[in-house]
Amino acid sequence: MAETERDFRVPIGNSWSARFTVVDDDDDPVNLTGATTRCLLKSDPDSADSVATATIAVSYVNASVGQVRISLTYTQTAALSEGQYWFDFLVRTSEGKEGTPLGGAIYAYTPITRALT
């Protein structure tokens, strides 16, 4: 699996999601039907999984062509403090191939506009 580093800005107190496609080293989509996944958010990338700040939800837009959505709920982002966090997305396909096709930083920030009036 090809690995991509990507950073995101996440507004505190809002739901958030991002879509991406898992591809192999030839840039072809990876079939994720029946795959096992895990995506964690940590304040320290070297900390144990058991003390992760949040578990990022993983859903499939179209598993057969590797299309994935990761997301945090309003409640999860409301619990964040401003600053930098780390995440990665780990996957094991039904054929047993394992990789981390996406990882990077998440910057939590307080939105400056509070209401639509």
C-alpha positions, -999 to 999 in steps of 0.1 A, spaced: 0 0 0 12 35 -8 16 57 22 5 94 23 11 120 49 -16 146 51 -24 173 77 -58 186 86 -72 216 105 -101 206 127 -124 232 143 -131 225 180 -168 219 187 -177 209 152 -180 175 135 -153 168 110 -146 143 82 -122 137 54 -124 113 24 -95 95 7 -87 65 -15 -64 38 -5 -41 28 -34 -13 4 -39 23 12 -50 11 13 -86 -15 39 -77 -44 14 -82 -73 14 -57 -71 -13 -30 -102 -34 -24 -111 -29 12 -141 -53 13 -138 -73 45 -107 -52 57 -100 -45 94 -91 -9 102 -81 13 131 -75 51 132 -64 68 164 -58 104 174 -29 110 199 -14 141 215 20 123 216 27 100 186 49 77 208 23 71 235 5 37 238 -26 31 219 -45 26 252 -41 63 260 -51 77 226 -70 110 227 -98 96 205 -107 68 181 -114 83 147 -144 66 131 -138 48 98 -165 42 72 -165 32 36 -177 54 8 -170 25 -16 -149 -3 -1 -144 -22 -34 -124 8 -48 -107 18 -16 -128 49 -8 -128 57 29 -141 84 52 -126 92 86 -145 114 110 -147 129 145 -180 138 162 -189 172 177 -184 156 211 -149 144 203 -137 177 189 -153 196 217 -131 176 241 -99 187 223 -76 216 234 -61 238 208 -29 224 194 -13 197 174 -23 160 175 -12 130 155 -32 103 137 -27 73 114 -50 49 96 -40 13 98 -56 -13 75 -54 -51 70 -71 -63 38 -90 -96 37 -59 -110 18 -37 -102 49 -19 -72 34 -12 -46 61 -2 -10 59 -7 26 70 -19 44 39 -26 77 57 -12 96 86 -2 130 97 -11 159 120 -44 173 130 -44 209 142 -73 216 165 -84 253 166 -112 274 180 -133 289 152 -134 327 153 -170 330 141 -194 318 168 -229 322 153 -247 330 121 -268 357 139 
